[in-house]
């Protein structure tokens, strides 16, 4: 395992718990030492990691997408034909296609792109694995995928399935040739953006439902609130998210995490609301444009993340400037709505 951060270390622990030997390397020596303390074999360099493995080697890279290319470039000269590199990060699927072709044609090395979902809870819950690449390499690694995946017991069986649980029922899927795993994970994360945004927007509406009990300034810059008596609610968002977890059609693990957050901090004061995006949402929209597929929800969710980081500052100022220019409208620095 190359990369022993939040996910890589837990994945190594889960593999070792299933009886697999795991050699671990990270750029941070403390992470390597922690891996060794947990029972793994430490490697303090890529050459040491490769030397500790018996061919055909299976080397899982669990680093941010920006570092995958350099890691593969450093690793490739150390490997032999028949070895397999597994990219488990959130890389762009097109990079996986290109790397797979180059590694196969020039070095005889397999390259699997494995979209990995499960986050920091994967050690206990298991990881959903979306795999792209050569079928023979996937078959050879089936015991590894089974060890990392949640297993068929993680969900009630879908009606219509029979016989032994399929890989998909066990929590991993060979999605197709090179790039397919990261393509499916890319769209998975795009959907995740949309789901998260829907919860966030709905809860925001609930949080402002007491606006009718607030005194409002009556001026040209404030839209009047009609029928204020219909907006005099003080909803307990912690309680609302908790009740939604039980029997509701919107219940989900994301909602579970949201309820936990509200239970710990009812106003979420320790969050600034500065929401990052790591690329998958952008790539999903890019693919949708190429395919001519409308994705208004996913697009809006991505753009909201941009706005949360202050990326709409000029646009907002331009709007204020135009309103001031054509109508003499002055900005209000504070507004109840």
Secondary structure, DSSP 8 states (H G I E B T S, - for coil): -B--STTHHHHHHHHHHTT---EEB-SSHHHHHHHHHTT-EE-SSHHHHHHTS-SS-EEEE-S-HHHHHHHHHHHHTT--TT-EEEE-S---HHHHHHHHHHHHHHH--EEEEEEEE-GGGHHHH--EEEEES-HHHHHHTHHHHHHHS--GGGS---TT--SS--HHHHTEEEEESTTHHHHHHHHHHHHHHHHHHHHHHHHHHHHTTTGGGS----STTS---S-GGG------HHHHHHHHTTT-TT--HHHHHHHHHHHH-TT-TT--------SHHHHHHHHHHHHT---HHHHHHHHHHHHHTTTTHHHHHHHHHHHHHHH-----S----
